[in-house]
């Protein structure tokens, strides 16, 4: 919070047109230290308010809604506590609202601690593709995009017209984004404005973030699907894109099912000769991996540049990313299933530690989860299961084995093994 407030007060904007609200639901000692710092800033003449609630109804959405009732401004810029906007951030974003149809301006996330560890590199790799490829592509073609919860600005009238913040899903940003676009508000995505933030550095923090994002996506599909389909304001192609966007997180369930069934399929394929052609037909799904590979290379090249050496680095990064993403498939599938079936859960904030150096200490941080989920044990068993899958490649059939699925099982083995062991060691 100290880092955030020291950064926010440097923002360039006419002081008589700038109001800062610190929406703080904290219940620990950080509340008092934040209040003390805000009091000192108020003495400088800055219009900054410390807003807290007696209860946490609605979680983040509830806090945003509470702040909106008192906000004096026409435009609402939102930053999570770990985001550090540049000093000219408002001067570069607010002018886009000269277009009265613009309801939201969203900027690209940057990463303060991208190089901290393999985990942060993989998270940055995935987020870069979302912000460099997905957001750019959807926005340029006029399809729905989403406000990313932070590092963006809302027109206050847009929020109110869309029905205000609602806390009935874990991704209130995605929810309000769709309701606003169904009301014909336009979103503007600015790839050239980077807003730096901190990535989770421990697996338990990444797990809580992934759970919230993936469950929230499924919840919003259930909440918004009929509104999207019945809308008379948007073209059919945008409806399809919108529904598939809301179903993004469901791919983890598909990955898990295909992964678990792939080992029995390996034995069936080599035991029953007449079924072999069905399995050849199913290899069509390999194409999806190649599409992923091409898309992520486009993103990687735009950030780091092309060339043979960069391509070799990219192959290693893609292999690590794809493996770890599959290693999260059990955890994220549970989130997706809960979301689709309407099981409610609390908004669990993602711990951030203000640690940017490998020498930084985080292991005794009080915000770390102290409990190991029973799902971690299942992930350990799946690590063994996919090791058996690799072994099976050598023994099935009577033609010296079948190695078609070996790379798939290797990535699953590495991914689940990484998630399992990191989940154990992050507790010590």
C-alpha positions in Angstrom: 0.0 0.0 0.0 2.9 2.4 0.7 4.3 1.7 -2.7 0.9 2.2 -4.3 0.1 5.5 -2.6 3.6 6.9 -3.3 3.0 6.1 -6.9 -0.5 7.4 -7.3 0.2 10.8 -5.9 2.7 11.4 -8.7 0.0 11.2 -11.4 -0.2 14.2 -13.6 -3.6 15.7 -13.7 -5.3 19.0 -12.6 -5.6 18.7 -8.8 -9.0 20.3 -8.8 -10.2 17.6 -11.1 -8.7 14.6 -9.3 -10.2 12.6 -6.4 -8.5 9.5 -5.1 -10.4 6.9 -3.2 -8.7 4.1 -1.3 -11.3 1.3 -1.1 -10.0 -0.7 1.8 -11.7 -3.8 3.2 -8.7 -4.8 5.3 -9.2 -6.1 8.8 -5.6 -6.4 9.9 -2.9 -3.9 10.9 -2.4 -2.7 7.3 -5.6 -0.7 7.7 -4.1 1.6 10.3 -0.8 2.1 8.5 -2.7 2.9 5.3 -4.9 5.4 7.2 -1.9 7.1 8.7 -0.2 7.5 5.3 -3.5 8.9 3.8 -3.8 11.4 6.6 -0.3 12.7 5.8 -1.2 13.0 2.1 -4.4 14.9 2.9 -2.3 17.5 4.7 -0.6 18.3 1.4 -4.0 19.4 -0.1 -4.6 16.2 -2.0 -8.2 15.1 -2.3 -7.8 11.5 -1.1 -10.3 9.5 0.9 -10.0 6.3 2.9 -13.2 4.3 2.4 -13.9 1.2 4.3 -17.0 -0.9 5.0 -18.4 -2.6 8.1 -19.0 -5.8 6.0 -17.6 -7.3 2.9 -20.9 -8.0 1.1 -20.2 -8.3 -2.6 -16.4 -8.4 -2.1 -14.5 -6.3 -4.6 -17.8 -5.4 -6.5 -19.3 -4.3 -3.3 -16.3 -2.0 -2.5 -16.4 -0.5 -6.0 -20.1 0.1 -5.7 -19.7 1.7 -2.3 -17.0 4.0 -3.7 -19.1 5.0 -6.7 -21.8 6.4 -4.5 -19.4 9.0 -3.2 -17.3 9.5 -6.2 -17.4 13.1 -7.6 -15.7 12.4 -11.0 -17.2 11.7 -14.4 -14.5 9.0 -15.0 -13.5 6.2 -12.7 -9.9 4.9 -13.0 -9.4 1.6 -11.1 -6.1 0.1 -9.9 -5.5 -3.0 -7.8 -3.1 -2.5 -5.0 -0.1 -3.9 -6.8 -0.4 -1.8 -10.0 1.9 1.2 -10.6 0.6 3.4 -13.4 3.0 5.9 -15.1 2.7 9.6 -14.2 1.1 10.5 -17.5 -1.3 7.6 -17.4 -4.5 9.7 -17.0 -3.3 12.3 -19.6 -3.0 9.4 -22.1 -6.2 7.6 -21.4 -8.9 10.2 -20.6 -8.8 12.0 -24.0 -10.4 8.9 -25.6 -13.6 9.7 -23.8 -14.1 12.6 -26.2 -16.0 9.9 -28.1 -19.3 9.8 -26.2 -19.8 6.2 -27.1 -16.7 5.1 -25.3 -17.6 3.5 -21.9 -14.2 1.9 -21.0 -10.6 2.5 -21.8 -8.4 -0.5 -20.9 -4.6 -0.6 -20.9 -2.1 -3.4 -21.2 -0.7 -5.1 -18.1 3.1 -5.1 -17.7 5.0 -7.2 -15.2 7.4 -5.9 -12.5 8.7 -9.4 -11.6 8.5 -11.2 -14.9 12.0 -12.8 -14.4 11.6 -13.7 -10.8 11.0 -17.5 -11.4 9.7 -20.0 -13.9 6.2 -19.5 -12.4 6.2 -15.8 -13.0 7.7 -16.2 -16.5 4.9 -18.6 -17.4 2.2 -16.3 -16.1 3.7 -13.3 -18.0 3.8 -15.5 -21.1 0.1 -16.3 -20.9 -1.0 -12.8 -20.0 1.1 -11.2 -22.7 -0.9 -13.2 -25.3 -4.2 -12.2 -23.8 -3.2 -8.5 -23.9 -1.2 -8.5 -27.2 -3.3 -10.9 -29.3 -6.7 -11.6 -27.8 -7.7 -8.1 -26.6 -6.2 -6.4 -29.8 -7.9 -8.9 -32.1 -11.4 -8.8 -30.5 -11.3 -5.0 -30.2 -10.1 -4.4 -33.7 -13.0 -6.5 -35.1 -15.6 -4.9 -32.9 -16.2 -8.0 -30.8 -16.7 -8.0 -27.0 -13.7 -7.5 -24.8 -13.5 -7.3 -21.1 -12.3 -4.8 -18.6 -9.5 -6.6 -16.8 -10.5 -5.5 -13.3 -7.7 -2.9 -13.1 -5.6 -0.6 -15.1 -8.6 0.9 -16.9 -11.0 3.8 -16.8 -14.8 3.6 -16.8 -17.2 6.4 -17.7 -19.4 6.7 -14.6 -22.6 6.9 -16.7 -21.7 3.7 -18.4 -21.4 1.8 -15.1 -24.8 3.1 -14.0 -26.4 2.5 -17.3 -25.2 -1.1 -17.3 -26.7 -1.8 -13.9 -23.7 -1.0 -11.6 -21.3 -3.4 -10.0 -22.7 -6.8 -9.0 -21.1 -9.3 -6.7 -22.9 -12.5 -7.8 -19.9 -13.8 -9.7 -16.2 -13.9 -8.9 -15.3 -11.8 -11.9 -17.3 -8.7 -11.5 -15.2 -7.0 -14.2 -16.2 -9.5 -16.9 -19.8 -9.3 -15.8 -20.1 -5.5 -16.0 -18.2 -5.5 -19.3 -20.7 -7.7 -21.0 -23.7 -5.8 -19.6 -22.2 -2.5 -20.8 -21.5 -3.8 -24.3 -25.0 -5.3 -24.5 -26.1 -1.7 -23.9 -24.1 -0.6 -26.9 -21.2 1.0 -25.0 -17.9 0.8 -26.8 -14.6 -0.3 -25.3 -11.2 1.0 -26.3 -8.1 -1.1 -25.7 -4.7 0.7 -25.7 -1.9 -1.8 -26.3 0.7 1.0 -26.3 0.1 2.0 -22.7 1.7 -0.4 -20.3 0.7 -0.5 -16.6 3.1 -2.4 -14.5 2.0 -4.8 -11.8 3.2 -7.7 -9.7 2.7 -11.4 -10.6 2.0 -14.0 -7.9 5.4 -15.5 -6.9 4.1 -18.6 -5.0 2.0 -21.4 -6.4 -0.7 -21.0 -3.7 -1.3 -17.3 -4.7 -1.4 -18.3 -8.4 -3.9 -21.1 -7.6 -6.3 -18.7 -5.8 -6.1 -16.3 -8.7 -6.6 -19.0 -11.3 -9.5 -20.4 -9.4 -11.3 -17.1 -9.2 -10.7 -16.2 -12.9 -11.8 -19.6 -14.2 -14.8 -20.0 -11.9 -15.9 -16.5 -12.6 -15.7 -17.1 -16.3 -18.0 -20.1 -16.0 -20.4 -18.2 -13.7 -20.6 -15.4 -16.3 -21.4 -17.8 -19.1 -24.3 -19.1 -17.1 -25.4 -15.6 -16.2 -25.0 -13.9 -19.6 -25.4 -16.6 -22.3 -29.1 -16.0 -23.0 -28.7 -12.2 -22.8 -26.0 -12.5 -25.5 -28.0 -14.9 -27.7 -31.2 -12.8 -27.5 -29.6 -9.5 -28.0 -30.8 -7.6 -31.1 -28.0 -5.1 -30.9 -25.0 -7.3 -31.8 -24.2 -9.3 -35.0 -24.3 -13.1 -35.0 -20.5 -13.3 -35.3 -20.0 -11.2 -32.2 -22.5 -13.4 -30.3 -20.4 -16.5 -31.2 -17.2 -14.8 -30.2 -18.8 -13.6 -27.0 -20.0 -17.0 -26.0 -16.7 -18.6 -26.8 -14.9 -15.9 -24.8 -17.1 -16.7 -21.7 -16.3 -20.4 -22.2 -12.5 -19.9 -22.3 -12.0 -21.4 -18.9 -13.9 -24.6 -19.8 -11.0 -25.7 -22.0 -9.2 -26.9 -18.8 -12.0 -29.4 -18.2 -11.5 -30.6 -21.8 -7.7 -30.9 -21.3 -8.2 -32.9 -18.1 -10.7 -35.3 -19.6 -8.6 -35.9 -22.7 -5.5 -36.4 -20.6 -7.1 -39.0 -18.3 -8.7 -40.9 -21.2 -5.5 -40.8 -23.3 -3.8 -43.7 -21.5 -6.8 -46.2 -21.8 -7.1 -45.0 -25.4 -3.5 -45.9 -26.0 -4.1 -49.5 -24.9 -7.5 -49.8 -26.8 -5.9 -48.5 -30.0 -3.2 -51.1 -29.9 -5.5 -54.0 -28.7 -8.3 -53.5 -31.3 -6.9 -53.1 -34.8 -10.3 -52.2 -36.4 -10.6 -49.2 -34.1 -7.2 -47.7 -35.1 -8.7 -45.4 -37.8 -11.0 -43.7 -35.3 -7.9 -42.7 -33.3 -6.2 -41.4 -36.4 -9.2 -39.2 -37.0 -9.0 -37.9 -33.4 -5.4 -36.8 -34.0 -7.1 -33.8 -35.7 -7.0 -32.2 -32.2 -3.2 -31.9 -32.6 -4.0 -29.0 -34.9 -5.2 -27.0 -31.9 -1.8 -27.2 -30.3 -0.2 -26.0 -33.5 -2.6 -23.1 -33.6 -1.6 -22.2 -30.0 2.1 -22.5 -30.9 1.7 -20.1 -33.8 -0.4 -17.6 -31.9 2.0 -17.5 -28.9 5.0 -17.1 -31.2 3.3 -14.0 -32.7 3.1 -12.5 -29.2 6.6 -13.6 -28.2 8.1 -12.1 -31.4 6.3 -8.8 -30.9 7.9 -8.4 -27.4 11.3 -10.0 -27.8 11.9 -9.8 -31.6 12.3 -12.6 -34.1 15.3 -14.6 -35.3 16.5 -18.1 -34.9 17.9 -17.7 -31.3 14.6 -16.1 -30.1 12.7 -18.9 -31.7 14.7 -21.5 -29.8 14.1 -19.6 -26.6 10.4 -19.5 -27.5 10.2 -23.3 -28.0 11.5 -23.8 -24.5 9.1 -21.2 -23.0 6.1 -22.6 -24.9 6.9 -26.1 -23.7 7.1 -24.9 -20.1 4.0 -22.8 -20.4 1.9 -25.6 -22.0 3.1 -28.2 -19.5 2.3 -26.0 -16.4 -1.0 -24.9 -17.9 -2.0 -28.6 -18.2 -0.8 -29.1 -14.7 -3.4 -26.6 -13.5 -6.2 -28.4 -15.3 -7.5 -30.4 -12.3 -7.5 -27.3 -10.1 -9.1 -25.1 -12.8 -11.6 -27.8 -13.9 -13.0 -27.9 -10.3 -13.4 -24.2 -10.5 -15.2 -24.4 -13.8 -17.5 -27.2 -12.7 -18.5 -25.2 -9.6 -19.1 -22.1 -11.7 -21.4 -23.9 -14.2 -23.3 -25.6 -11.4 -23.8 -22.5 -9.4 -21.8 -23.3 -6.3 -21.0 -20.1 -4.6 -17.6 -19.3 -2.9 -15.9 -16.3 -1.3 -13.7 -13.9 -3.2 -10.2 -14.9 -2.2 -7.7 -12.1 -2.8 -4.4 -13.0 -4.5 -1.5 -12.4 -2.0 1.2 -10.1 -3.4 4.4 -9.5 -1.6 6.3 -6.5 -3.1 9.2 -9.0 -3.8 11.0 -8.4 -7.1 14.3 -10.0 -6.3 15.0 -13.7 -6.0 16.7 -12.8 -2.7 13.5 -11.4 -1.4 11.9 -13.2 1.5 8.3 -14.4 1.3 8.1 -17.8 3.0 7.0 -16.3 6.4 4.5 -13.9 4.9 1.2 -14.0 6.8 -0.9 -13.8 3.7 0.2 -17.2 2.4 -2.3 -20.0 2.6 -1.3 -22.4 5.3 -3.5 -25.3 4.2 -2.8 -27.8 1.5 -5.8 -28.6 -0.6 -6.8 -32.3 -0.9 -6.6 -31.6 -4.6 -2.8 -31.4 -4.3 -2.8 -35.1 -3.4 -4.8 -35.9 -6.5 -2.3 -33.9 -8.6 0.5 -36.0 -7.1 -1.4 -39.2 -8.1 -1.9 -37.8 -11.6 1.8 -37.2 -11.9 2.4 -40.9 -11.3 -0.5 -41.7 -13.7 1.1 -39.8 -16.5 4.5 -41.3 -15.7 2.8 -44.7 -16.3 1.5 -43.3 -19.6 5.1 -42.6 -20.7 6.1 -46.1 -19.7 3.2 -47.5 -21.6 4.5 -46.0 -24.8 7.3 -48.6 -24.7 5.2 -51.7 -24.0 1.9 -51.4 -25.8 1.2 -53.4 -29.0 3.4 -55.8 -30.8 5.4 -53.4 -33.0 7.8 -52.1 -30.5 5.6 -49.6 -28.7 3.5 -46.5 -29.7 5.0 -43.1 -29.0 2.3 -40.9 -30.6 1.1 -39.7 -27.2 4.5 -39.7 -25.5 5.0 -35.9 -25.8 1.5 -35.2 -24.5 2.1 -37.5 -21.5 5.5 -36.0 -20.9 4.0 -32.5 -20.7 1.2 -33.7 -18.4 3.8 -35.4 -16.2 6.0 -32.3 -15.9 3.0 -30.0 -15.5 1.3 -32.0 -12.7 4.7 -32.7 -11.1 5.5 -29.0 -11.1 2.2 -27.9 -9.6 2.3 -30.8 -7.0 5.8 -30.2 -5.7 5.5 -26.4 -5.7 2.2 -26.6 -3.8 4.0 -28.6 -1.1 7.2 -26.5 -0.9 5.4 -23.1 -0.8 4.1 -24.0 2.6 7.4 -24.3 4.3 
